[in-house]
Amino acid sequence: MPNFLKDNEDLLYYLDRGLDWDPLVRATERDSTEYPTTADAVDVYREVASLVGGFVGDEMAPRAAAIDREGLSLVDGEVVFPEILERLFVQIRGLDLHGLCVPRELGGMNGPLLLYFVTAELMARADVSVMSHHSFHGGVAMALLVFSMREGTTKLRDGKVVETRFREAIEEIVRGDAWGAMDITEPHAGSDMAELRTRAVQDDEGRWFVTGQKIFITSGHGKYHLVIARTEDRAAGGDDAFVGLAGLSMFLVKAYEDRPDGTRHRFATVDRLEEKLGHHGSATCSVTFDRTPAELIGKRGEGFSYMLTLMNNARLGVGFECIGLCEAAYRAALDYARERPTMGKTIDRHEMIADYLDEMRTDIQGLRALAMHGAYHEELAQKLGLSGDANAETEKRVRRHKRKARRVTPLLKYLAAEKAVEMARRSLQIHGGNGYTKDYPAERLLRDALVMPIYEGTSQIQALMAMKDRLSGILKDPRAFVGRMAQARWRAISARDPLERRVARLGLVSLGVQQHLMMRTAGDKFRSLQGKSIAEWPDRFLKNWDPKRDFAFAMLHAERLTRILADELTTEILLEQSTRHPERREVLERYLERAEPRCRHLADVITTTGDRLLEQLSVVDEAAHAAE
Ligand SMILES: Cc1cc2nc3c(=O)[nH]c(=O)nc-3n(C[C@H](O)[C@H](O)[C@H](O)COP(=O)(O)OP(=O)(O)OC[C@H]3O[C@@H](n4cnc5c(N)ncnc54)[C@H](O)[C@@H]3O)c2cc1C
């Protein structure tokens, strides 16, 4: 098999020149003298990525079908992995990949998160389920470190960790001796986290204990669980989701301890291993906690906010994971299409198939631009924010990076997951009847892809987040929105570069849709003032926005808006790349050719449909209220 890094020109672009590595290397290395220059650091990052690219191409990809076939089992409450997977993890451990981003003083390699994301994409191209399993090593170790820095229990000297309360867990994970897991979902609460019921209580001596059941937990067989549990009751009668979220706290829970005599004592039990459609190399477990000892992270009630930090990284990670899967689907389809003749030529030469392949290639490049941009800004926001450099300039930079990362994350999670499914399906179609058999990887890729729009926040939840962020931003600062519109109009006619004009015109389509959604939202709100006294109007209009009622029209179209926002941002990023590196103009041109008609169509749907369905829903809601 080829080296999965070296055969990927688009990915190499980011390691070679597509990113401004200097701030990232400085924020990662701080006062260390490990690398004399940024170029030296990036050389090492490239070597690591190349090592992983070779390993996954030679060792992981050829075993993906066998791992899928053999799967995992639950024996006496412990997850048992097939030997083929155990051996792969011994190799991963040998490469020191579990501690890729963990500081050197804790046994890691101190690489940037961005390098981890690059390796995640490479691994996912080989086997997305193994990648997902692997990510719960380093991911949880890094989360523990970031959490302890945020709560102030990690002490740094000269940029190095000298003390951290989670040292034992982090070092164990880095050595590859333990796994981590992130436990949020429960039987009654997936997307709706305000409904979580797992409880944590404190005894008279201040010790915490967690009781409840978590389901669908990736690597739930692992030792260290980050568990979200309820510590505060909901206000009586309140149905505001945020009241429910404010009662959640974050805990570190040790699920078991291995005794010196070789036996294992479990504090939490693995009750079930899900039999899934795909992802057969990754354990998805149901875990029960019964007065299991737990350590509170941060303060009580801060669980949701800690979880968001974890999820930001996890969602970016899923973005890269999806790109890896898309890459696998595209390349499998391309290889097959180049070999398979029908009607006098190979099928890659038939117009429709050529169009599919061209679109897949273009979409992957767009997704990667989005992912790299998001990961870059998220990492800088986190590292600068935790650096302890409390000056106005740093704070300004943190805010800027945070804003940029926040804009990308739901768009990337949404689009990459949807594209993973779309491309896996296309890949299967291009394989014809062979695609439907287990002789080719296409059917496995489709089964593996189908979970992407579900875990780490479903596509619909991502779309709601993206819509809410965008429209509430306009509500907060309408003048800035008007300014953006004027600027886009000006650029659309006066920019010297024709590609810049096209990007501005696409931006105008997006802004027009946002304006339409705001007008509709405000219009509905105005109508709700009918029959109320004028004295009540200011309060009723400017305050008390009820997302469920007031944003109904925008919620209906949130997914369409998200697709437009993703295209808008992707073309902005590709334009910025094109101005620095003219060879990227060709990528932007290809992307625009597809994005322009797509966005116009979506804008048409948003501005012309929805009223009939909303009318129906409001009749049903009113009937339900009347019956209460
Ligand atoms: C393989 C796998 C691994 C997983 N790993 C983990 C893990 O490690 N840790 C963990 O905590 N969880 C994990 N999960 C759980 C996963 O995060 C949840 O399944 C997901 O959040 C959705 O929750 P749900 O299944 O309860 O669906 P629901 O929340 O019931 O949603 C069902 C459908 O309704 C839609 N929907 C819900 N609310 C709205 C709304 N307001 N507007 C529009 N549509 C809406 C959803 O988008 C979805 O399409 C995993 C799941 C799987 C399948």
The ligand as an SDF file (V2000), in Angstrom:
LIG
                    3D

 53 58  0  0  0  0  0  0  0  0999 V2000
  -21.2420    4.2150   17.4390 C   0  0  0  0  0  0  0  0  0  0  0  0
  -21.6530    5.2490   18.4360 C   0  0  0  0  0  0  0  0  0  0  0  0
  -20.7070    5.7690   19.3090 C   0  0  0  0  0  0  0  0  0  0  0  0
  -21.0930    6.7160   20.2760 C   0  0  0  0  0  0  0  0  0  0  0  0
  -20.1520    7.1700   21.1710 N   0  0  0  0  0  0  0  0  0  0  0  0
  -20.5630    7.9520   22.2110 C   0  0  0  0  0  0  0  0  0  0  0  0
  -19.6450    8.3040   23.2720 C   0  0  0  0  0  0  0  0  0  0  0  0
  -18.4680    7.9640   23.2420 O   0  0  0  0  0  0  0  0  0  0  0  0
  -20.1280    9.0160   24.3130 N   0  0  0  0  0  0  0  0  0  0  0  0
  -21.4320    9.4220   24.3860 C   0  0  0  0  0  0  0  0  0  0  0  0
  -21.7980   10.0690   25.3640 O   0  0  0  0  0  0  0  0  0  0  0  0
  -22.3130    9.1230   23.3890 N   0  0  0  0  0  0  0  0  0  0  0  0
  -21.9160    8.3930   22.3170 C   0  0  0  0  0  0  0  0  0  0  0  0
  -22.8020    8.0560   21.3260 N   0  0  0  0  0  0  0  0  0  0  0  0
  -24.1670    8.5280   21.4080 C   0  0  0  0  0  0  0  0  0  0  0  0
  -24.4660    9.6500   20.4340 C   0  0  0  0  0  0  0  0  0  0  0  0
  -23.7420   10.8040   20.7640 O   0  0  0  0  0  0  0  0  0  0  0  0
  -25.9940    9.8740   20.4330 C   0  0  0  0  0  0  0  0  0  0  0  0
  -26.5700    8.7300   19.8190 O   0  0  0  0  0  0  0  0  0  0  0  0
  -26.3830   11.1620   19.7160 C   0  0  0  0  0  0  0  0  0  0  0  0
  -26.0280   12.2670   20.4950 O   0  0  0  0  0  0  0  0  0  0  0  0
  -27.8950   11.2300   19.4200 C   0  0  0  0  0  0  0  0  0  0  0  0
  -28.6450   10.9890   20.5560 O   0  0  0  0  0  0  0  0  0  0  0  0
  -29.8480    9.9240   20.5080 P   0  0  0  0  0  0  0  0  0  0  0  0
  -29.3090    8.6500   19.9660 O   0  0  0  0  0  0  0  0  0  0  0  0
  -30.4870    9.8890   21.8430 O   0  0  0  0  0  0  0  0  0  0  0  0
  -30.8580   10.5100   19.4440 O   0  0  0  0  0  0  0  0  0  0  0  0
  -32.0080   11.5950   19.7150 P   0  0  0  0  0  0  0  0  0  0  0  0
  -31.4500   12.7200   20.5100 O   0  0  0  0  0  0  0  0  0  0  0  0
  -33.1990   10.8950   20.2330 O   0  0  0  0  0  0  0  0  0  0  0  0
  -32.2960   12.0910   18.2480 O   0  0  0  0  0  0  0  0  0  0  0  0
  -32.9790   11.2970   17.2780 C   0  0  0  0  0  0  0  0  0  0  0  0
  -33.1020   12.1160   15.9900 C   0  0  0  0  0  0  0  0  0  0  0  0
  -33.8590   13.3150   16.2550 O   0  0  0  0  0  0  0  0  0  0  0  0
  -33.1310   14.4630   15.8720 C   0  0  0  0  0  0  0  0  0  0  0  0
  -33.4020   15.5620   16.8010 N   0  0  0  0  0  0  0  0  0  0  0  0
  -33.3650   15.5460   18.1460 C   0  0  0  0  0  0  0  0  0  0  0  0
  -33.6670   16.7720   18.6300 N   0  0  0  0  0  0  0  0  0  0  0  0
  -33.8820   17.5810   17.5680 C   0  0  0  0  0  0  0  0  0  0  0  0
  -34.2360   18.9670   17.3920 C   0  0  0  0  0  0  0  0  0  0  0  0
  -34.3850   19.7990   18.4270 N   0  0  0  0  0  0  0  0  0  0  0  0
  -34.3970   19.4420   16.1310 N   0  0  0  0  0  0  0  0  0  0  0  0
  -34.2340   18.6400   15.0660 C   0  0  0  0  0  0  0  0  0  0  0  0
  -33.9140   17.3350   15.1630 N   0  0  0  0  0  0  0  0  0  0  0  0
  -33.7260   16.8100   16.3960 C   0  0  0  0  0  0  0  0  0  0  0  0
  -31.6660   14.0370   15.9700 C   0  0  0  0  0  0  0  0  0  0  0  0
  -30.8400   14.8670   15.1750 O   0  0  0  0  0  0  0  0  0  0  0  0
  -31.7460   12.5970   15.4670 C   0  0  0  0  0  0  0  0  0  0  0  0
  -31.7650   12.6040   14.0610 O   0  0  0  0  0  0  0  0  0  0  0  0
  -22.4340    7.1480   20.3380 C   0  0  0  0  0  0  0  0  0  0  0  0
  -23.3740    6.6500   19.4190 C   0  0  0  0  0  0  0  0  0  0  0  0
  -23.0050    5.6990   18.4960 C   0  0  0  0  0  0  0  0  0  0  0  0
  -24.0520    5.1590   17.5670 C   0  0  0  0  0  0  0  0  0  0  0  0
  1  2  1  0
  2  3  1  0
  2 52  2  0
  3  4  2  0
  4  5  1  0
  4 50  1  0
  5  6  2  0
  6  7  1  0
  6 13  1  0
  7  8  2  0
  7  9  1  0
  9 10  1  0
 10 11  2  0
 10 12  1  0
 12 13  2  0
 13 14  1  0
 14 15  1  0
 14 50  1  0
 15 16  1  0
 16 17  1  0
 16 18  1  0
 18 19  1  0
 18 20  1  0
 20 21  1  0
 20 22  1  0
 22 23  1  0
 23 24  1  0
 24 25  2  0
 24 26  1  0
 24 27  1  0
 27 28  1  0
 28 29  2  0
 28 30  1  0
 28 31  1  0
 31 32  1  0
 32 33  1  0
 33 34  1  0
 33 48  1  0
 34 35  1  0
 35 36  1  0
 35 46  1  0
 36 37  1  0
 36 45  1  0
 37 38  2  0
 38 39  1  0
 39 40  1  0
 39 45  2  0
 40 41  1  0
 40 42  2  0
 42 43  1  0
 43 44  2  0
 44 45  1  0
 46 47  1  0
 46 48  1  0
 48 49  1  0
 50 51  2  0
 51 52  1  0
 52 53  1  0
M  END
$$$$
